[in-house]
């Protein structure tokens, strides 16, 4: 009896093992399982929360980190290079003792009887933070070297699929991926006693070229290459479903230079069929001697072709899925909305959120998904019941929902969002979760509110303007009618007539100012600049003259002018500055109904002149002060309010801005108001 080390016995044993595994792979229905796996991957790709799993590869027994995915690097706040310098136990809060004994042995002992395990632990991030995760650990073998795959969070479905793939891949030494095809080529050559074996995929259609994936010849691998099928045995394989030539292969395909270089005499090739039945590649073996067992070799090759086609299709699908997932990740990461998947509960507990939620709420997606807080916690308390009720109604009616509500971020700022989504149901009809998006519509809501306020102000303005114009006009018409028909009223002496005319003139001036204000605001709204007639002058003289005029007319108020300037001249429009001061003094009189002191002061400040008008009247609230320059805004809109269109301060600001100056208002309710104007001290440009 031959010894176990006999090369012939070893070769026969290897042939028997490979043939047995190959035959077994047919009965395992590998390809239908791959199709189901592909369908599962398609579905799980849509479940974006799974892309947040942390995946880490460890060596055994050192527990050194060999590799990690990008999610793990982001979650732990470090780079792959830094992780590869660490042991997995360095990441555990509590170190090695944080794991149960079985899991420690699984990682650190080659003799461990365990192959996988799970537990809940905390990982330590680079910034000192802690990340609570559910670990699933799996012992894997690669070229007789043991490794442990660590997956954080819920990966049961993924492990199930990986286990399924691993079981299917056992047809060729439990290898998949890039190592599978080199191993397959070497195993084929050894099992069939071929001088050369190779696997290639079809590319560059419709010309149909072959790009080899693995080439094994004379006991070693050769560099991959691409060649045209035309004039080669591979052309017969693709066209007829098989290429079996027991001898004289070079004479049958004289154009194929590789057959000559490899000194090939016999050739057997089988197409690798994709899911749609088309040829996706070729698997072939070559011999330097005529092939006596052509039928047996062809049957063996068909077995391996089934396994190779499935693996080639899996690799292609995996590449397509990866590219699609990368595009999907990029799309979701860059859309201007928060994409979510939440549970259908009043708290809307998060299953997944993209990073956009952080800009809306100040709470990261990871914090929401880890349960630190829920989406319901961030909803304005006045909107919570309405939000849940409207979504519940849509779920009951099995339709999409669109609800506007308010979120409160960590700083207490209120944001309006539009929530669009739908419920996802299980086959039994139960609600599994809600999918949707949150759009920040705060600017839109603020614009709506501003437009509503503007419409209200405009409506009030039209009413006020009609009243303000009608009042002086009624006086003008009344006095004019009395003068024109003096006999009916018993006649008027010269003094009475002059009083009437003075009143008519005063009312006419009021109408003129109102009309001027309307023209000014119309030009401003149309974007036209206020026309200025700039000239150098003494602002102190202008202010003092206007104060004297108001002092003559205002009997209830005491007017004071304080000149603290150095008599510097500046460049200004006298008419427009007169309009500004008249408006400020008029406001000071109107909003000091009980009388009191009104002070106008002028002082130097660096390269500016500061003009201030102060009163001790009713003052304004903080809200009124914030809107003092709004068009059509009047601090008091009651029926007993003082007259005016609400345009004065808006026009005043426009005039000061046109001068290159600035204006500020300080006011305290019940104590008075101080309006300060700064104008630059500069000479007028030559005309």
C-alpha positions, 0 to 999 in steps of 0.5 A, a space after each residue: 500500500 502506498 504511503 500517504 505522502 505518495 504524490 500520486 495519492 495526493 493528486 488523486 485525493 485532491 482531484 477527488 475532493 475538487 470533483 466532489 465539491 464541484 458536483 456538490 455546488 450544482 446541487 446547492 443551487 448556488 445561483 438562485 441563492 445569489 439572486 435572492 442575495 442580490 434582491 436582499 442587497 437591493 432592498 437593504 440598500 434603501 435602508 440607509 441606516 444600515 450604512 451606519 454600521 461600523 465594520 472592523 477586521 481583527 487579526 487573531 490572536 493579537 486583536 490588531 485592527 487590520 481594516 475598518 470601513 469609513 463609517 467606523 472611522 467617522 464614528 470613532 473620529 479617527 483615520 484608518 491608519 490610526 486605527 491600524 496602530 491599535 488593538 481592538 481592546 484599546 477601543 473598548 471602554 474598560 479594555 479587554 475585561 469589557 468582553 465576556 470570556 468567550 468573546 475574548 477567547 474568540 479574538 485572542 486565542 487560536 484555540 478558541 472553540 467559539 466561532 462567533 458571538 455578540 454583546 453590548 459594549 461601549 467604544 471609545 472615540 478619539 475625542 474621548 466620547 463613548 459610543 454604545 454599540 451592539 457587537 457581532 463578532 465572527 471568526 473567519 479563516 483566510 489562507 489558514 490565518 484566523 481573523 475576527 470580523 466585528 460589526 457594530 449595531 444590528 447586522 443579523 441580516 447581513 451576517 445571515 447573507 454573508 453566511 449564505 455566501 460563505 456556504 455557497 463559496 465552499 465549492 472552492 476552498 471557501 474562497 470568494 472575491 479576488 482570491 477565488 479565480 486564481 485558486 480556481 484556475 490553479 485547482 482546475 489545472 491540478 484536477 484535470 492535469 492541464 498545462 494551462 487554465 484560465 478564467 476570463 470575462 467578456 468585455 468591449 461588446 460588440 467586438 467581444 474581447 476577453 479580459 483574463 481574470 486569472 491565468 495559471 500555466 506551468 505551475 505559476 500565475 501569468 500576468 492577465 491580458 486582453 485579446 480578441 475572440 475572433 480567430 480563437 477557440 474562445 469564439 467557438 465557445 461563445 457562439 456554440 456554448 462549448 469549445 472542445 478540441 482533443 488535438 491539433 488545436 493550433 492547426 484549427 486556429 492558426 491565427 491564435 499566437 498564444 496557442 503557439 506560444 503555449 505549445 497547446 495541442 488540446 483545448 476545452 472551454 465552457 462559457 460562463 452564463 450570466 443571469 440573463 443567459 448571455 455569455 459573461 466569460 470563459 473558463 478554459 484548460 489547455 493541454 500539450 498532449 492530445 486529450 484522451 478523456 475529452 468527455 470527462 474533462 468537459 463535464 468537470 469543466 461544466 461543474 466549475 463553470 457553474 460556480 465560476 459564472 455565479 462568482 463572476 456575476 456576484 462580483 459584477 453585481 457587487 461592483 454595480 451595487 457599490 457604485 450605485 450605493 456611492 451615488 445614493 450616499 452622495 445624493 442623500 448626503 447633499 440634498 437640502 433636506 433631512 431624510 429620515 426613517 422613524 418609528 410610528 409612535 408619538 415620539 417618532 423614535 429614529 431609525 435613520 437620519 441623514 446629517 442634514 438634521 443637525 443643521 435644523 436642530 443642532 442634534 446630530 443624526 447619531 444622537 437621534 439614532 442612539 436614542 439620546 433624544 427623539 424627533 418628538 422631543 424637538 417638536 414644538 409642544 403646541 404642534 405635537 398632537 396635531 402632527 401625530 394626528 394628521 400623520 395617523 389619519 394619512 396612515 389610516 387612509 394609506 396615503 402620503 402625508 404633508 404636514 407643516 410644524 415647528 422644531 425647536 433647536 438646542 439654542 431654543 430657536 424655532 424653525 418651521 419645517 415641512 414634513 413629507 412622507 409615507 408609512 411602510 407596511 409589513 405584509 400583514 398590514 402593520 405599520 413598520 416605520 415612516 419614511 420621509 423628508 423634512 424641509 426647512 421652510 423657515 424663510 418661506 414662513 417668515 416671508 409669509 408673515 412679513 407679507 401678511 404684516 405688510 398687507 395689514 400695514 398697507 390696509 391700515 395705511 390706506 385707511 389712515 392716509 384717507 383720513 389724514 388727507 380728508 381732515 385738512 381737506 375738509 377744513 380747506 373746503 369748509 373755510 373756502 365755502 364760508 368765504 365764498 358765501 359769507 352773506 349766508 353766514 352773516 359776513 366776516 370782518 377782515 380779522 376773521 377772513 385772515 384767520 380763515 386764510 391762515 388756517 387754509 394755508 396751514 391745512 394746505 401745508 399739511 396736505 403738501 407734506 403728506 403728498 411729499 411723503 407719499 411721493 418720497 416713499 413711492 420713489 424709494 419703493 421703485 428703487 430710485 435714489 432720493 435727489 439731493 442738492 448738496 451744499 456746504 453749510 452750517 448745520 447749527 444755524 439750520 437746527 437753531 432756526 427750526 427750534 425757534 420756529 417750533 418754540 413759537 408754535 408749541 406753547 405746551 413744550 419748552 424747546 432748548 438748542 445746545 450747540 457744542 460743536 466747533 462751528 464746522 461746516 459740512 455738506 448736506 441738502 438743506 431742504 432734506 435736512 430741514 425735512 428730517 428735523 421737522 419730522 423729528 421735532 414733530 414726533 417729539 411734540 406729538 409723543 409728548 402730549 403732556 408737554 415738557 422739555 424737548 432738547 436739540 443738541 449738536 456736537 463734534 465726534 471725530 470726523 462727524 457731527 452728531 445731531 440729537 433730538 430728545 424728549 421726555 414723552 411716552 417712549 416706546 417698547 422694545 418691539 416698537 423700537 425694533 420696527 421704528 423704521 418700517 414703512 407704514 408702521 405706527 407705534 400706536 394704531 388705535 383710534 385715539 392715536 396721533 395723526 400720521 401715515 407711518 412714513 416719516 421715520 422711514 423717509 428720515 432714514 433714507 435721507 440720512 443714508 443718502 447723506 452717507 450718515 447713520 441714525 439710531 433711536 433709543 427709547 424707554 417706555 414712559 421715559 422718552 425717546 432720543 434720536 441721534 443722527 451722525 453726518 460726515 464732516 466733508 466738503 462738497 465736491 466741485 460742481 
